[in-house]
């Protein structure tokens, strides 16, 4: 186990204010953050190899958009039931230990799933849904612990660079994953769909195992002010009260709810559009996804060169642009234009996420970070079972074009609703 002293301050810097450092190099010079970044880069590559293949195989095995939707909904249910509790744990336990346990358990679950699929090449839909549910349950605990760890590992002036690097990597890895799944795994698919699916599962399991190696190198990440009260419910209510009393955070929760309700069915519609409009080949689906992530990488790089002063305003406007691109996809039966709107959405995506994330890390006390992030995760993911179900009904009744248009308009209006709140639109980055 590491012998590095426990880190318990939210921003380990001197008291002298410094200008924000927007370079990735500065963040990567910090060994602890570098280990977290490397571990997550490996894990995200495995996820990217697996997730699109997972949805593709469900669609191929069942040919039923409803089953694809159920699988997507099962992935989000744990956030509805466990996210708040996970946030409390992240604010009272060693966050490093939470991250490490999540990686190890994920690797074990995936290896067991690979064995099941290998011996049953056409697994029942319930197996697929259950596997997604288990992995998502683990991620519920991982996400708030990771978000709360970053401001403990880097100084405040480096938070924009650290978040931008994290987001850029989060988009680079899916791009690489899609490229690998479209080449190496596609060759396996030509030999056997079973090898294709099992290969993706095993690679993802290995990625979690390698991530655990780097997470283990982190110092203990004890919350700044752990609450000794054993009553979890009291801590949970305290976190919700903190959000309600902060108008910027309260507005962000509301905007996240409205946007998530609109965008949740997107992958369900994505897979269906690929089959109905573009022939159903894996490469057409992969190219759409890779165009989005490539543009998101570029957007993250551009964002890394600017100093955002009003994160709430930028968040709302960027989300609205994202929503508008989805509305335009409804009229894009020509593949070129569908890819084009994916590119515009990718450029807007980092601007909707990174500045507001940095704002939360700089303004929310460290011992509230886990609960604030868990509430946002719960709202973002917890509403998705309902939204995916409604999206599936809308898709079945009215088709892909109408569903995309409704989603895009809903997301745009939901994002712009944040501008009604003066504290949210005028919030300034510390």
C-alpha positions in Angstrom: 0.0 0.0 0.0 1.2 3.6 -0.7 2.9 5.4 2.2 2.1 8.8 0.9 0.5 11.0 3.6 -3.3 11.4 3.4 -4.4 14.3 1.3 -7.3 16.1 3.0 -7.3 19.6 1.5 -9.5 20.5 -1.4 -6.9 22.6 -3.3 -3.3 21.9 -2.2 -1.8 25.2 -3.2 -0.2 28.2 -1.5 -2.4 31.0 -0.3 -1.2 33.3 -3.0 -3.7 33.4 -5.9 -2.5 32.3 -9.2 -3.8 32.7 -12.7 -5.5 29.6 -14.2 -3.0 27.3 -15.9 -4.7 26.1 -19.1 -1.9 23.6 -20.2 -2.3 19.9 -20.0 1.4 19.6 -19.2 1.0 21.3 -15.8 -1.7 18.8 -14.6 0.3 15.8 -15.8 3.3 16.9 -13.8 1.4 15.9 -10.7 2.1 12.2 -10.2 -1.1 11.4 -8.4 -3.3 13.0 -11.0 -1.2 11.4 -13.7 -1.9 7.9 -12.2 -5.6 8.7 -12.1 -5.6 9.9 -15.6 -3.7 6.9 -17.0 -6.0 4.5 -15.2 -9.1 6.1 -16.5 -7.7 6.4 -20.0 -7.2 2.6 -20.1 -10.6 1.9 -18.5 -12.4 4.3 -20.9 -10.7 2.6 -23.9 -12.2 -0.7 -22.7 -15.6 0.8 -22.2 -15.5 2.3 -25.7 -14.6 -1.1 -27.2 -17.5 -2.7 -25.3 -20.5 -0.3 -25.1 -21.2 0.3 -28.8 -20.6 -3.4 -29.5 -23.0 -4.2 -26.7 -25.8 -2.2 -28.2 -25.0 -3.4 -31.7 -25.1 -7.1 -30.6 -28.4 -6.6 -28.7 -29.9 -5.1 -31.8 -28.5 -7.9 -34.0 -29.6 -10.7 -31.6 -33.1 -9.4 -31.0 -33.9 -7.0 -33.8 -36.1 -5.3 -31.3 -35.8 -1.6 -30.5 -37.7 -2.2 -27.3 -35.1 -4.7 -26.0 -32.3 -2.2 -26.8 -34.3 0.4 -24.9 -34.8 -1.9 -21.9 -31.0 -2.6 -21.9 -30.3 1.1 -21.9 -32.9 1.7 -19.1 -31.4 -1.1 -17.0 -28.0 0.7 -17.2 -29.6 3.8 -15.6 -31.8 2.4 -12.9 -29.0 2.1 -10.3 -28.4 5.8 -10.5 -32.0 6.4 -9.5 -31.8 4.1 -6.4 -28.2 4.4 -5.3 -26.7 7.6 -6.5 -27.5 9.6 -3.3 -26.1 6.9 -1.0 -22.9 6.7 -3.2 -22.5 10.4 -2.8 -22.6 10.2 1.0 -20.0 7.4 0.9 -17.7 9.5 -1.3 -17.9 12.3 1.3 -17.1 10.1 4.3 -14.8 7.3 3.0 -11.4 7.1 1.4 -12.2 7.9 -2.2 -9.2 6.0 -3.5 -10.5 2.8 -1.9 -13.9 3.3 -3.5 -12.3 3.7 -7.0 -10.1 0.6 -6.5 -12.9 -1.6 -5.4 -15.1 -0.5 -8.3 -12.4 -1.3 -10.8 -11.7 -4.8 -9.4 -15.3 -5.8 -9.1 -16.0 -4.5 -12.7 -13.2 -6.7 -14.0 -14.6 -9.8 -12.2 -18.1 -9.2 -13.4 -17.0 -8.8 -17.1 -14.9 -11.9 -17.0 -17.8 -14.0 -15.7 -20.0 -12.5 -18.4 -17.5 -13.4 -21.1 -17.5 -17.0 -19.9 -21.3 -17.1 -20.1 -21.4 -15.6 -23.6 -18.7 -17.9 -24.8 -20.7 -21.0 -23.9 -24.0 -19.5 -25.0 -23.4 -17.5 -28.2 -27.0 -16.3 -28.2 -27.7 -15.4 -24.6 -31.2 -14.6 -23.4 -31.9 -10.9 -23.4 -32.2 -11.0 -19.6 -28.5 -11.9 -19.4 -27.6 -8.8 -21.4 -29.8 -6.6 -19.4 -28.5 -8.0 -16.1 -24.9 -7.5 -17.1 -25.5 -3.8 -18.0 -27.3 -3.4 -14.7 -24.5 -4.8 -12.6 -21.8 -2.7 -14.3 -23.9 0.4 -14.0 -24.4 -0.3 -10.3 -20.7 -0.3 -9.8 -20.3 2.9 -11.8 -22.8 4.7 -9.5 -20.2 4.5 -6.7 -17.2 5.2 -9.0 -18.4 8.4 -10.6 -18.9 10.7 -7.6 -15.7 9.5 -6.0 -13.7 10.2 -9.1 -15.2 13.7 -9.6 -14.6 14.6 -5.9 -11.0 13.3 -6.1 -9.7 15.6 -8.8 -9.8 18.8 -6.7 -7.9 16.9 -4.0 -5.1 16.0 -6.5 -4.5 19.2 -8.4 -4.3 22.9 -7.3 -7.2 25.2 -8.1 -5.3 27.0 -10.9 -4.9 23.6 -12.7 -8.5 22.5 -12.4 -9.5 23.8 -15.9 -6.5 21.9 -17.5 -7.2 18.8 -15.5 -10.9 18.7 -16.4 -10.2 19.6 -20.0 -7.6 16.8 -20.2 -10.0 14.3 -18.5 -12.9 15.2 -20.9 -10.6 15.2 -23.9 -9.3 11.7 -23.0 -12.9 10.6 -22.4 -13.5 11.5 -26.0 -10.2 10.2 -27.4 -10.6 6.7 -26.0 -14.0 6.1 -27.5 -12.6 7.3 -30.8 -9.7 4.8 -30.5 -12.2 2.1 -29.3 -14.5 2.6 -32.2 -11.5 2.4 -34.6 -10.3 -0.8 -33.0 -13.8 -2.3 -32.9 -14.3 -1.3 -36.5 -11.1 -3.1 -37.6 -9.8 -5.8 -35.3 -13.1 -6.7 -33.8 -14.8 -6.4 -37.1 -12.4 -9.1 -38.4 -13.5 -11.3 -35.5 -17.1 -10.6 -36.4 -16.4 -11.9 -39.9 -15.1 -15.1 -38.3 -17.7 -15.4 -35.6 -20.1 -12.9 -33.9 -19.4 -14.8 -30.7 -15.7 -14.1 -30.8 -16.6 -10.4 -31.7 -18.8 -10.0 -28.6 -16.6 -12.1 -26.2 -13.5 -10.2 -27.4 -15.0 -6.9 -26.6 -16.0 -8.1 -23.1 -12.6 -9.5 -22.3 -10.8 -6.4 -23.4 -13.0 -4.3 -21.2 -12.4 -6.6 -18.2 -8.6 -6.2 -18.8 -8.9 -2.5 -19.0 -10.5 -2.4 -15.5 -7.7 -4.6 -14.2 -5.0 -2.3 -15.6 -6.9 0.8 -14.3 -6.9 -0.7 -10.8 -3.1 -1.0 -10.9 -2.8 2.8 -11.4 -5.6 3.7 -9.0 -3.7 1.7 -6.3 -0.8 4.1 -6.6 -2.9 7.0 -5.5 -2.5 8.4 -2.0 -5.5 8.0 0.4 -8.1 10.6 -0.6 -10.0 11.3 2.7 -12.7 14.0 2.5 -11.7 17.3 4.0 -14.3 17.2 6.7 -15.7 13.7 7.1 -18.9 13.6 9.0 -18.8 11.2 12.0 -22.6 11.0 12.2 -23.5 7.4 11.5 -26.9 8.5 10.2 -26.6 8.4 6.4 -30.0 9.9 5.9 -29.0 13.0 7.8 -26.0 13.5 5.7 -28.0 12.9 2.5 -30.6 15.6 3.6 -27.7 17.9 4.5 -26.3 17.6 0.9 -29.7 18.2 -0.7 -30.2 21.2 1.6 -26.9 22.6 0.5 -27.9 22.4 -3.2 -31.3 23.9 -2.6 -29.7 26.9 -0.9 -27.3 27.5 -3.8 -29.3 29.0 -6.7 -26.6 28.2 -9.3 -26.5 24.5 -8.3 -30.3 24.3 -8.0 -30.7 25.7 -11.5 -28.1 23.3 -12.8 -30.0 20.3 -11.3 -33.2 21.6 -13.0 -31.5 22.1 -16.4 -29.8 18.6 -16.1 -33.2 17.1 -15.5 -34.9 18.7 -18.5 -31.9 18.0 -20.8 -31.6 14.3 -19.7 -35.3 13.7 -20.2 -34.9 14.8 -23.8 -31.5 13.2 -24.7 -31.9 9.9 -22.9 -33.4 7.9 -25.9 -30.6 9.0 -28.3 -28.6 5.8 -28.5 -31.9 3.8 -29.0 -32.8 6.1 -31.9 -29.2 6.1 -33.1 -29.1 2.3 -33.5 -32.6 2.3 -35.1 -31.7 5.1 -37.6 -28.5 3.2 -38.6 -30.6 0.2 -39.4 -33.5 2.0 -41.1 -31.7 4.8 -42.9 -28.1 3.7 -43.5 -28.2 0.0 -44.1 -27.5 -1.3 -40.6 -23.7 -1.9 -41.0 -21.5 -1.6 -38.0 -19.1 0.8 -39.7 -21.9 3.4 -40.4 -22.8 3.4 -36.7 -19.1 3.5 -35.7 -18.4 6.4 -38.1 -21.2 8.5 -36.7 -19.9 7.9 -33.2 -16.3 8.6 -34.1 -17.2 11.9 -35.8 -18.8 13.1 -32.6 -15.8 12.1 -30.4 -13.3 13.5 -32.9 -15.1 16.8 -32.8 -15.4 16.7 -29.0 -11.6 16.2 -28.8 -11.1 19.3 -31.0 -13.6 21.2 -28.8 -11.8 20.2 -25.7 -8.5 21.4 -27.1 -10.1 24.7 -28.1 -11.6 25.1 -24.7 -8.2 24.4 -23.1 -6.9 27.6 -24.7 -9.6 30.0 -23.3 -10.5 31.2 -19.9 -14.3 30.9 -19.3 -15.6 33.5 -16.9 -19.4 32.6 -17.0 -19.7 28.8 -16.8 -23.5 28.8 -16.3 -24.1 30.9 -19.4 -21.6 28.8 -21.5 -23.2 25.6 -20.3 -26.7 26.6 -21.2 -25.9 27.9 -24.6 -23.7 25.0 -25.5 -26.3 22.5 -24.5 -28.9 24.4 -26.6 -26.6 24.2 -29.6 -26.2 20.4 -29.0 -30.0 20.1 -28.9 -30.4 22.0 -32.1 -28.1 19.6 -33.9 -30.3 16.7 -32.8 -33.3 18.4 -34.2 -31.5 18.9 -37.5 -30.6 15.2 -37.6 -34.4 14.6 -38.1 -34.1 16.0 -41.6 -30.8 14.3 -42.4 -31.6 11.1 -44.2 -28.4 11.7 -46.3 -25.6 10.1 -44.4 -23.2 13.0 -44.9 -25.5 15.5 -43.2 -26.1 13.1 -40.3 -22.4 12.9 -39.7 -22.0 16.7 -40.1 -24.5 17.4 -37.3 -22.7 14.8 -35.1 -19.5 16.9 -35.6 -21.2 20.2 -34.5 -22.7 18.4 -31.5 -19.2 17.1 -30.6 -17.7 20.6 -30.8 -20.3 22.0 -28.4 -20.2 19.1 -25.9 -17.0 20.0 -24.0 -18.2 23.6 -23.5 -21.4 22.3 -21.9 -19.5 20.1 -19.4 -16.0 21.3 -18.5 -16.5 24.9 -17.3 -19.5 24.1 -15.1 -17.6 21.1 -13.6 -14.6 23.3 -12.8 -16.9 25.8 -11.2 -18.4 23.1 -8.9 -14.9 21.9 -8.0 -13.8 25.4 -7.1 -16.9 26.6 -5.2 -18.3 23.6 -3.5 -16.6 22.6 -0.2 -14.7 19.3 -0.5 -16.9 17.5 2.0 -19.9 18.2 -0.2 -18.3 17.3 -3.5 -19.5 13.7 -3.5 -23.1 14.5 -2.7 -23.3 17.3 -5.2 -21.9 15.1 -7.9 -24.1 12.2 -6.9 -27.3 14.3 -7.1 -26.3 15.5 -10.6 -25.6 11.9 -11.6 -28.9 10.7 -10.2 -30.8 13.4 -12.0 -28.9 12.8 -15.2 -29.1 9.0 -15.2 -32.1 8.3 -12.9 -34.7 9.9 -15.3 -33.4 7.8 -18.2 -35.5 4.7 -17.7 -38.7 6.8 -18.0 -37.3 8.9 -20.8 -36.0 5.8 -22.7 -39.4 4.1 -22.3 -41.2 7.2 -23.6 -38.7 7.5 -26.4 -39.3 3.9 -27.4 -43.0 4.5 -27.5 -42.6 7.7 -29.5 -40.2 5.8 -31.9 -42.6 3.0 -32.4 -45.6 5.3 -33.0 -44.0 8.1 -35.1 -40.7 6.9 -36.4 -37.1 8.1 -36.1 -37.4 11.5 -37.6 -40.2 12.7 -35.3 -38.4 11.3 -32.3 -35.2 13.1 -33.1 -37.1 16.4 -33.7 -38.9 16.1 -30.3 -35.7 15.2 -28.5 -33.8 18.1 -30.1 -36.4 20.7 -29.4 -36.9 19.5 -25.9 -33.1 19.6 -25.2 -32.8 23.1 -26.6 -35.6 24.5 -24.6 -34.5 22.7 -21.4 -31.0 24.1 -21.8 -32.2 27.7 -22.5 -34.4 27.5 -19.4 -31.2 27.9 -17.3 -30.9 31.4 -18.6 -34.0 32.4 -16.8 -32.1 32.2 -13.5 -29.9 35.3 -13.1 -27.5 33.6 -10.6 -26.9 30.8 -13.0 -26.3 32.9 -16.1 -24.1 35.4 -14.3 -22.2 33.0 -12.1 -18.5 33.8 -12.4 -15.6 31.4 -12.2 -13.6 32.1 -9.0 
